[in-house]
Amino acid sequence: MSTSPDYLNALFSLRGKVAVVIGGTGELCGAMGEGLAAAGAEVVLVGRNEEKAKPRLERIHAAGGKGYFVSAEASDKLAVQTLLDTVLKRSGQIDIVVNGAGVNSATPFLEIAEDEFDRIIKINLKGVFLGCQIFGKYLVERGSGGSIINLGSMSGLVPLSRVFTYSASKAAVHNLSKNLAREWAPKGVRVNTVVPGFFPAEQNRKILSPDRVTSIMGHTPMKRFGEARELIGATLLLASDAAGGFITGAEIVVDGGYHAMTI
């Protein structure tokens, strides 16, 4: 094994790769996108609001990285297919896909309206389903492997109060990811899940009441929230063929010890 100073660069380098980050205008996936760009990938930030992508892209470009924005609705099949076609036309290839578009709600269970349930399932589950189906088809047929990283949630592993539909949608994402990992392993297409613990972001700030925060801190050994940049290491591990080439069907938990806590 080499002891060259360039060893880590070679292990985690994504130079020559193209990464599509669906949900890349959000705080968590946006940080993951910046990390992918810093490792050398050309990054496509996907979302509905280009203004949210501009600061990310400015930082990526200022650091010498490559990236651009494409508008798409993650839960619309035609839009996701058009996204694939757009990126292939502009970048020529796709190697890494992050499926991270998501919404949340803290409506009490007996008050959840059908349209709210449908909206959360459509974005959180159908969006990941379509991203995997459309981009996965391309990766499988291309025949040279690839990495799909789905954004899971602690609520997909253990039931969390107040977020019933969100928890159900994320549990399904975890199941789908493992199923596809098994299905596509012979094709060299890896499917893994990054599982954030509690990271303040646009979709969950409205449910972080003082009593909720106290409860979370009491169950988190590190006694703090995660910072978006702390998802980058797991992302690079799963994206890199050299570092994570034998990792598929995994759930990489980044939660300050939350999942290890019992009493």
C-alpha positions in Angstrom: 0.0 0.0 0.0 1.3 3.4 -0.9 2.4 5.9 1.8 2.5 8.8 -0.6 0.9 12.1 0.5 -1.4 11.7 -2.5 -2.9 8.4 -1.1 -6.0 10.0 0.3 -6.5 12.1 -2.8 -6.4 9.0 -4.9 -8.7 7.1 -2.6 -11.4 9.7 -2.5 -10.9 11.6 -5.8 -13.9 12.0 -8.0 -12.1 13.7 -10.8 -13.7 12.9 -14.1 -17.0 12.0 -12.4 -20.4 13.7 -12.8 -22.7 13.9 -9.8 -26.4 14.7 -9.9 -27.7 16.0 -6.6 -31.5 16.0 -6.5 -32.5 18.2 -3.7 -29.2 20.1 -4.0 -30.8 23.5 -3.3 -31.5 22.3 0.3 -29.1 22.7 3.2 -28.1 19.0 3.6 -27.8 17.9 0.0 -26.4 21.3 -0.9 -23.5 20.7 1.5 -23.1 17.2 0.1 -22.9 18.7 -3.4 -20.2 21.1 -2.4 -18.2 18.2 -0.9 -18.6 16.2 -4.2 -17.3 19.2 -6.1 -14.4 19.7 -3.8 -13.4 16.1 -4.5 -13.3 16.8 -8.2 -16.7 15.9 -9.5 -18.8 18.1 -11.8 -21.9 18.7 -9.7 -25.4 19.3 -11.0 -27.6 20.9 -8.3 -31.2 20.0 -8.9 -34.2 21.8 -7.4 -37.1 24.1 -8.0 -35.5 27.4 -7.0 -32.4 28.5 -8.8 -31.8 31.4 -6.4 -31.1 28.9 -3.6 -28.5 27.2 -5.8 -26.6 30.4 -6.7 -24.6 30.8 -3.4 -23.6 27.1 -3.5 -22.5 27.3 -7.1 -20.6 30.6 -6.4 -18.6 28.8 -3.7 -18.0 25.8 -5.9 -16.7 27.9 -8.8 -14.6 30.2 -6.5 -12.9 27.0 -5.2 -12.1 25.9 -8.7 -14.8 23.3 -9.0 -17.4 22.7 -11.7 -21.1 22.7 -11.3 -24.4 24.0 -12.6 -28.1 24.1 -11.7 -31.0 22.3 -13.4 -34.6 22.9 -12.4 -36.7 19.7 -12.0 -39.6 18.4 -9.9 -38.3 15.2 -8.2 -41.7 13.5 -8.1 -42.5 14.1 -11.8 -41.4 11.2 -14.1 -41.2 13.3 -17.2 -39.2 16.0 -15.4 -36.7 13.4 -14.0 -36.3 11.9 -17.5 -35.7 15.3 -18.9 -33.2 16.0 -16.2 -31.3 12.8 -17.2 -31.3 13.8 -20.8 -30.2 17.4 -20.0 -27.3 16.3 -17.9 -26.1 13.7 -20.5 -26.3 16.3 -23.3 -24.3 18.9 -21.3 -21.9 16.7 -19.3 -21.7 13.5 -21.4 -22.1 11.1 -18.5 -23.5 10.5 -15.0 -21.6 8.5 -12.3 -23.1 9.5 -9.0 -26.7 10.3 -8.1 -27.9 11.7 -4.7 -31.7 11.5 -4.1 -32.4 13.9 -1.3 -35.5 16.0 -2.1 -37.9 15.9 0.9 -40.6 17.6 2.9 -41.9 17.1 6.5 -44.9 17.9 8.7 -45.7 17.6 12.4 -49.5 17.2 12.0 -51.0 15.0 14.8 -51.8 11.6 13.3 -55.6 11.8 13.6 -55.5 15.2 11.9 -53.4 14.2 8.8 -55.3 15.1 5.7 -55.2 12.8 2.7 -53.6 15.6 0.5 -50.9 16.1 3.1 -50.1 12.4 3.2 -50.1 12.2 -0.6 -47.8 15.2 -0.9 -45.2 13.9 1.6 -45.2 10.4 0.1 -45.0 11.8 -3.4 -41.9 13.9 -2.8 -40.1 11.7 -0.2 -40.7 8.3 -1.6 -41.9 8.7 -5.2 -39.1 11.2 -5.8 -36.5 8.6 -4.6 -38.2 5.8 -6.6 -38.1 7.8 -9.8 -34.5 9.0 -9.3 -33.5 5.4 -8.7 -35.5 4.0 -11.6 -34.6 6.5 -14.3 -30.9 7.1 -13.4 -30.5 3.5 -12.3 -31.6 2.3 -15.7 -29.0 4.5 -17.3 -26.3 3.3 -15.0 -27.2 -0.4 -15.4 -27.4 -0.2 -19.1 -24.2 1.8 -19.4 -22.4 -1.2 -17.8 -19.6 0.6 -16.0 -21.1 0.9 -12.6 -22.1 3.9 -10.5 -23.2 5.1 -7.1 -26.7 6.0 -6.0 -26.9 7.6 -2.6 -30.3 8.0 -1.1 -31.0 10.3 1.9 -32.6 8.4 4.6 -33.5 9.5 8.1 -33.3 8.4 11.7 -37.1 8.2 11.6 -36.7 5.6 8.9 -34.8 3.4 11.4 -36.8 4.0 14.6 -40.2 5.6 14.9 -40.1 9.2 15.9 -43.1 11.0 17.4 -44.9 13.9 15.5 -43.7 13.0 12.0 -45.8 10.0 11.1 -46.0 10.3 7.3 -42.4 11.5 7.0 -41.3 8.5 9.1 -43.3 6.1 6.9 -41.8 7.5 3.7 -38.3 7.3 5.0 -38.7 3.7 6.2 -39.8 2.9 2.7 -36.7 4.7 1.3 -34.4 2.5 3.5 -36.2 -0.7 2.3 -36.1 0.4 -1.4 -32.4 1.2 -1.2 -31.4 -2.2 0.2 -33.6 -4.0 -2.3 -32.0 -2.2 -5.2 -28.5 -2.7 -3.8 -29.1 -6.5 -4.0 -30.7 -6.2 -7.5 -27.9 -4.1 -9.1 -24.8 -5.4 -7.3 -24.0 -7.8 -10.2 -24.1 -4.7 -12.5 -21.6 -2.8 -10.3 -24.2 -0.1 -9.4 -24.0 0.5 -5.7 -27.1 1.8 -3.7 -26.5 3.1 -0.2 -28.3 5.4 2.3 -26.8 8.3 4.3 -28.8 8.6 7.5 -28.7 12.0 9.2 -29.6 12.3 12.8 -30.9 15.7 13.9 -29.7 18.5 11.5 -31.6 21.7 11.6 -32.8 22.4 8.1 -35.7 24.1 6.3 -38.0 21.2 6.5 -37.7 20.5 10.2 -37.1 23.9 11.9 -40.9 24.4 12.3 -41.1 21.3 14.6 -38.0 22.0 16.7 -39.9 23.5 19.7 -38.0 24.0 22.9 -39.4 20.8 24.5 -38.5 18.9 21.3 -35.0 20.2 21.3 -34.6 19.2 25.0 -35.8 15.7 24.2 -33.4 15.4 21.2 -30.4 16.6 23.2 -31.3 14.1 26.0 -31.0 11.3 23.5 -27.9 12.5 21.6 -24.7 11.6 23.4 -22.8 14.5 21.6 -25.4 16.9 23.0 -25.6 19.0 19.8 -27.2 19.1 16.4 -25.3 18.0 13.4 -23.8 20.5 10.9 -24.5 19.9 7.2 -20.8 19.7 6.4 -20.6 16.7 8.6 -22.4 14.6 6.0 -19.6 15.1 3.4 -17.3 12.4 4.7 -20.0 9.7 4.4 -21.0 11.0 1.0 -17.5 10.9 -0.4 -17.0 7.4 1.0 -20.1 6.1 -0.8 -19.4 8.1 -4.0 -15.8 6.9 -4.5 -15.1 3.7 -6.4 -11.7 3.4 -4.7 -12.9 4.0 -1.1 -16.4 2.6 -1.2 -16.4 0.2 -4.2 -17.4 -2.8 -2.1 -20.0 -0.9 -0.1 -23.6 -1.4 -1.2 -26.9 -1.8 0.7 -25.3 0.1 3.7 -26.9 2.7 5.9 -24.2 5.2 7.0 -25.5 6.8 10.2 -24.3 10.3 11.0 -26.2 11.2 14.2 -23.9 12.1 17.1 -24.6 8.8 18.7 -28.4 9.1 18.7 -29.0 5.6 17.3 -26.7 4.1 19.9 -28.7 5.5 22.8 -31.2 3.3 24.6 -31.8 4.7 28.1 
